[in-house]
Amino acid sequence: MKKPIIEIKKVYKSYNGLQVLQGVDLRIKQGETITILGGSGTGKSVLLKLITGLEKPDQGAIRINAHNIVPLTEDELVPIRRKIGMLFQGAALFDSLSAGENVAYPIREHFHLSEEEIGGIVGEKLGMVGLEGIEEKMPAELSGGMKKRVGLARAIAIDPEIILYDEPTTGLDPANTRRINQLIVELQRILKVTSIVVTHDLASAYEVTDRLALLYQGRIAMTGTKEEFKTSQMQEVQEFIAKKDVE
């Protein structure tokens, strides 16, 4: 059995008195793709922010490679974040930077490399997401699907061990949704990364994932394979699937 690369233990998080996470427990194995499912406002994206250290939980521990990151300072979090790439929900590209400079941004932040070396990495990563030669294009010139792929190239620019995907297919048409799903699977296979996908899109989840976890009322109600989810008699799982079938 592969060792857990991330352990979330009894994590609580509230905002303005509203309890969002109420004792989340989750172990994520090295090299797997796990999808965290849940309705809007259930705290899926909050979990990603906690894993990156962008926010702190009110209680609980979050261990990455056995190190609890909760008490770490911003400076102490830098080497942890170097191991994590993230595709944000809206791609979150810098509008004032070209596609190439967007991908180069984390490389410049974390490494001291020559312009030639940076350019080589940028070209390689854009090639991996099927966007060769678009380095000079500005975000305003790109379609929604292309922006997502530039965001993905940026996420893998520093060769992370972990990739976080926050609603990767939201706002995309079916063709681009399929393309992003295929890239998630392909990058996991090629780069041997651990992938955490946050989504409410059940069809995409089934396409990309090894395991699923359902976040319900602030806790993980169930974890299991696609087959285990499809055949589960748990009320929370059936309600979630039924709702998705109606949408």
C-alpha positions, 0 to 999 in steps of 0.5 A: 500500500502506497504511503499517504502523501497528505493526511488531513486530521480532524480539520475544522474551519469557520468563517464569521461564525459559520462552520464550513468544515467540521472535523474533516479526515482524509488520507491521500496516497502518493501517486493517486488521483482523488476527486473531492465531490460536494455541492456548492458551498460545502468547503471543497475549495477551502480544503485546497486553500488549507492544503497550500497553507493559504489559510489555516484551520481553526483546529486539526492537522494537515500533514504533507510528507508527514510534516504538519504545515499548520503551525508553519510561517510563510517563510517555512511554507515556501519549500512545501509550496514548491512541491504543489502546483495549482490550477485555479477555477478561473485559470487566474492568469495575470492579464498583463503578462503573456502566456509564456510569462505566466508559465515562467512566473513560478519558475522565477519565484522559486529558482535562479535560472538563465532566461534560456533555461526558463524559456526552455521549460516554458516551451516544454510545459506549454507543449505538454498541454498542446499549446506549442508556440503561444508564448507571446499571446496575451490572455485576452487573445486566448479562449477559455479552454486555452486559458485553462491549459496555460494555467495548467502549464503554469501549475506543472512549471516547477515539477510539483509532486502534487497538483490541485485542480479547483473546478477544472472544467467549470465554464468549459464547453463539452469539447474543452471539458474532455480535453482538460479531463484527458490532460489530468489523466495524462499528466498524472501518468507522465509526471507520476504526481498526486492529483487532487481534483475538486469538482461538482461535475460527477461525469468528469470525476468518474473520467479522471479519478482513482478514488472519490471523497464526498464532502457533506455537511462539513465532513467526508461522508464516504471515500471509495472507487467509482464502482463503490460510489455508483453502487453505494446505498449511503443516503448522502451519496445517493442524494448527491448522485440523484441531484446530479442526474437531475441537473 
